[in-house]
Amino acid sequence: MDSLNLLLDGFATALTPVNLLYALVGVTLGTLVGVLPGIGPAMTVALLLPITFNVPPASAFIMFAGIYYGGMYGGSTTSILLNTPGESSSMITALEGNKMARRGRAAQALATAAIGSFVAGTIATGLLVVAAPLVVEFAISFGPEDYFALAILAFTAVSSVLSRSVVRGLASLVLGLAIGLVGIDQQTGQARLTLGIPQLLDGIDVVIVAVGLFALGEALYVASRLRHAPPEIVPVGRAWMGRADWRRSWRPWLRGTALGFPFGALPGGGAEIPTFLSYAAEKRLARGTAKEEFGKGAIEGVAGPEAANNASAAGTLVPLLTLGLPTSATAAIMLAAFQQYGLQPGPQLFDHNPALVWGMVASLFIGNTMLLVLNLPLAPVWARVLRIPRPYLYAGIVLFAALGVYALNNSWVDLIVLYLLGLLGFAMRRFGLPVAPAVIGLILGPMAEIQLRRALAIGAGDVSTLVASPVAGVLLVLSALALLTPLLRKLLRKVLAR
Amino acid sequence: MSSTDEREGVKPRRRPELALALIVLGLGVFVIAGTADVTAAASTLGLGPRFFPLLVGSAMIVIGVCYVVDVLRGGHGDPEESEDVDARAPADWRGVGVVSVIFLAFAGLLDLLGWVIAAALLFFGLAVALGARDRLRAGVVAIILGVATYLAFVKGLGVTLPAGLLSGVI
């Protein structure tokens, strides 16, 4: 009951007129930027970070919660109305969603996505309220070796599960770790890898890396191979659905939520696996008309994965808020936002800043409701956003990327660093290196270092202290398994093929 | 990607990805060499500031070698798909070069010209480079965006941006 009271306090924080306005601005901007093609949720959050620079923390996080959920909503609209696959989390939605749109059922596809996201988001945020205090209670006794092991698990899981080639996932991870080393060592004050450039003493800001890898990298990639024929957009009116659609949608919503939340909370889980599993489950469970429609635009194939996508977004917040552990690129950028305010998510955050945490959680409920109200009637507006001429779109993305990065320190050196990271992002896209491991390595690397040194200092340099606690031992075994999974999968396939 | 590979199979195979793999490997060496002069005098207990870079650098070298081997053995990643990208089109290096020059010029001239002018030029240049046909319209949009972002962020959100040539005017 304790957390219920705290949540009610959170609602008191979030329901003030000013904070409601911040939430509304957050969801609107989040959806608007999320709808833009080529911009996934992680880039949405990174590009919108600068507007929170001068906002008080509680309001900033209420706005962020809105941007986060809004970006998720926006992505699904894009994938339903445009034929081409966008960010991986809403790729599955495009499978059936775009086919529905082409058969003249765009309004129903958008409606089941929006309402399903609302249902899943609300249930999953409820689960977050229940789960977070439990995890906090468990994690309060974590020692430095446990946190180090947790970081290792996040590294290995995100590198091997999310990419088809483990070596490319790991290459991306170590690039992020190396970038994270630049700057003054926090414990001894020694400068590392700064090449004598004074602006690098403070390290390379996460915003620069995220905006460089995502926004500028994408713009350069697009410049290298712009699709010359603009993609076809399905026209749409107000989103709505009939009684039969409701009847066919509600079970997939609930099943999608059940799949999405736990996977979102797991390191390396993300949104890709649960959306895919939900799609596969709905396809298998389909009977009658639904079975015939699968592959040609079945509403179940939109309802389930969309719910899974949003539930996983809420699930991601559990390890982020309770352990300071980001499990996706978007979560890593959210963590950077916390750090900008000098806040470190983890068990202590719930003790020291309950108003901020619970205000943010409460605003997730509020933002979710706003998104539903906003998205059903505004679908035609978002469809128009998709028609922005591509040269303007990418020029605008670069403009806002430069603005956000320059505003950090008012330094042109940052812009050069941004450009170099943009080139790296371009190369990573070109050669199929996933970007998420780099961002997570960058954010978690310094934390892993501090915890490792702390643990070894406590153990007087004895390496066995790293596996002394059962929690750390289990986590490290899981990390090894995460690395070995693709190998095992390959071996199994070879054996089966023989 | 497999179809393009077969086509290229006739010619001697070029592997641009090798460059990226070598960069990972080279950066690993750099991380270790670059932190060699960092002294650990300050810390007597526990590990100095060199330990973790050594760990990361070694991991980079191991992974870099694996990556190089993988590329040499014919492995390749799949170019990322995106809404506006034609993954099968040949790379347009001129486009990348023009975008790079415009961006670097923007970075160099921003403090001198001020946000409004530099941002407008950046937007106009990129839009035209990426294929905007109506230059007048691109110019008008560029000026509106330059002024609007300045007003919104500097006057509205309190972010500092350089006024440059227009200081006093705006």
Interface residues (C-beta under 8 A of the other chain):
Chain A: P37 G38 P50 I51 F53 N54 T78 L82 T84 P85 G86 R164 S165 V167 R168 L170 A171 V174 L175 L177 A178 L181 D185 Q187 T188 G189 Q190 A191 R192 L193 L195 L216 E218 A219 L220 Y221 V222 A223 S224 R225 L226 R227 H228 P231 P389 R390 P391 Y392 L393 Y394 A395 G396 V398 L399 F400 A402 L403 Y406 A407 N410 W412 L415 I416 Y419 G422 L423 F426 A427 M428 R429 R430 F431 G432 L433 G445 E449 L452 R453 R454 L456 A457 A460 G461
Chain B: P16 E17 L20 A21 V24 L27 G28 F30 V31 G34 T35 V38 T39 A40 A42 S43 L45 G46 L47 G48 P49 F51 F52 P53 V56 G57 A59 M60 I63 G64 C66 Y67 D70 G75 H76 G77 D78 P79 E80 E81 S82 E83 D84 V85 D86 A87 A89 P90 A91 D92 W93 G95 V96 V98 V99 S100 F103 L104 F106 A107 G108 L110 D111 W115 A119 L122 F123 F124 G125 L126 A127 V128 A129 L130 G131 A132 A138 V141 A142 L145 T149 F153 L157 G158 V159 T160 L161 P162
